[in-house]
Amino acid sequence: MEGKQIGEVFNFFEHVGVIALELTAPLKVGDTIRIVGGDKDFEEVVDSMQIEGKNVEKAKKGDSVGIKISEKVHKGYKVYKV
């Protein structure tokens, strides 16, 4: 089960392990996301999320957020809420 797509990676900051995505649905800290693209397909719990460098607990549709993840990904990978 893929879950509902909530965005697409538009940048990956490898030195800090953070993806940037524009949300198409709300997301909050504690939610589980699934990232799919290339040979990757994995789930992560959102431990922290930032908007413009400030930590936030939740974000709404249309917000551009940064989320720390454990694996290397690329621009264009799909992000789902599980």
C-alpha positions in Angstrom: 0.0 0.0 0.0 1.5 3.3 -1.1 -0.6 5.7 0.9 -1.6 9.1 -0.3 1.0 11.1 -2.3 1.8 14.3 -0.4 4.6 15.7 -2.6 7.7 15.2 -4.6 11.3 15.8 -3.6 12.5 19.1 -5.3 15.8 19.2 -3.5 18.1 16.9 -1.4 20.8 18.4 0.8 23.2 15.5 1.1 25.5 17.0 3.6 22.7 17.3 6.2 20.4 14.5 4.9 17.4 16.7 4.3 14.8 16.5 1.6 12.8 19.6 0.5 9.3 19.2 -0.8 6.2 21.2 -1.4 3.2 19.6 0.3 0.0 18.7 -1.5 -1.5 17.6 1.8 -1.0 18.3 5.5 1.8 16.6 7.4 2.9 16.6 11.1 5.8 15.4 13.2 5.1 11.8 14.1 3.6 10.9 10.8 5.1 8.1 8.7 6.2 8.9 5.1 7.2 6.6 2.3 9.7 7.7 -0.3 9.7 6.0 -3.7 12.0 6.5 -6.6 14.8 4.9 -8.6 15.8 1.8 -6.6 14.5 3.3 -3.3 11.3 2.4 -1.5 11.5 3.1 2.3 9.5 4.5 5.2 10.6 7.1 7.8 8.9 8.6 10.8 9.0 12.4 10.6 11.1 13.3 13.6 11.5 16.9 12.8 10.3 19.3 10.1 11.3 22.8 9.2 9.8 25.7 7.2 12.3 28.4 6.3 14.8 27.1 8.9 12.3 27.1 11.8 11.2 23.9 13.5 7.4 23.3 13.1 5.1 20.6 14.4 2.8 20.6 11.5 2.5 22.0 7.9 -0.3 22.5 5.5 -0.9 21.9 1.8 1.3 24.3 -0.2 4.0 24.7 2.5 7.6 23.9 1.4 9.2 21.9 4.2 12.5 20.3 5.0 12.5 16.8 6.5 15.6 14.9 7.8 15.8 11.4 6.4 18.3 8.5 6.7 18.9 7.6 3.0 20.2 9.4 0.0 17.4 10.3 -2.5 17.1 12.4 -5.7 14.9 15.1 -7.1 11.6 13.8 -8.4 11.2 11.0 -5.9 7.6 10.7 -4.8 6.6 11.1 -1.1 3.6 9.4 0.4 1.9 9.6 3.8 1.4 6.1 5.1 
